């Protein structure tokens, strides 16, 4: 007789993981950290696939494909945050 998994423990573990993921996403967005945001999109692709959110899966696939330079420079450059200062724009 095998042991059954502890469902309460598994639920708490999953909830903690999603909570930490949400904190990382918020931090990446607030810091305008483009590479970290793309990492979060990669992680979320698994969630979209398992949750059958095909619309978001398709949008994420296009975004990640553009991030990996499959788009032309015209579309790729706005995806990468510019961290420069100018005298006119602060």
N, C-alpha and C positions, 0 to 999 in steps of 0.2 A: 504494500500500500504506500503510494507516494504521497508526499505532502502537497497540499493545495497551496497556491500562492496567497499571500496575505493581501487582499484587495485594498484594504484601508492603507496599508503601507505603500503599495504601488500607486494609489491615487495621490497620496501626500507627496511622493517622490515626483510624480508627473507635474503636480501643481507647483511645487518648488522650482522645478526646471523651467516651466513656462513663465513663472514670475521673474526668475533671474534673466531669462531671455528678454522679457519685456523691459526690464531695467537697462539691459545692454542696448536695446534698440532705442530707447528714449535718450540715453547718453550719447549714442552715435548721432542721433538727429540734432540734439542740442549743440553738439560740438561741430556739426557739419563735416563729419568724418566719412567721406565718400567710400573708401575701402571697407570700413567697418559696416556701413549700411549695405554694401553689396554682399558681405559675408552673411548678414542677417537675412537678406533675400534668398541666398543659397540654402540656409537652414529652413526658411519658411517654405521653400519649394516642396520639401518632404511633407510638410503639414498640409499644403494645398493638394498634393497628390493623394494623401491618405484620407483627407476630408472631402474629396471629390469636388473641389473648388476649381473647376477647369478654366473659368474665366481668369482667375488670378494666376493660375499656373501658366496660362498663355501669355499674360502680361509680364509676369516675372521672367519667363523664358526670353521674351523680346528685350527686356531690360538687361538681363545678364549677357545676352548675345551682343548687345550694343556696347556694354561695358568692356567686353573682351575684344573690342575694336573690329567687330564685323560690320559696324556702321561706318559711314564715311565720317570725315573729321567734322563736318557740319553738324552731325547729330551727336557725335561722341563728346565733343568739348563741353556742351552744357551739362553733361552728366557728372563731370568731374568738378568739384568745387574749387574755385580760384581763391587762394589765400594771399592776395597781394593788397597792398595799400597804395593809394594814389593821393596826391595832394588835393585834387578836386573832389573826390568822392569819399574821403575819410578813410 
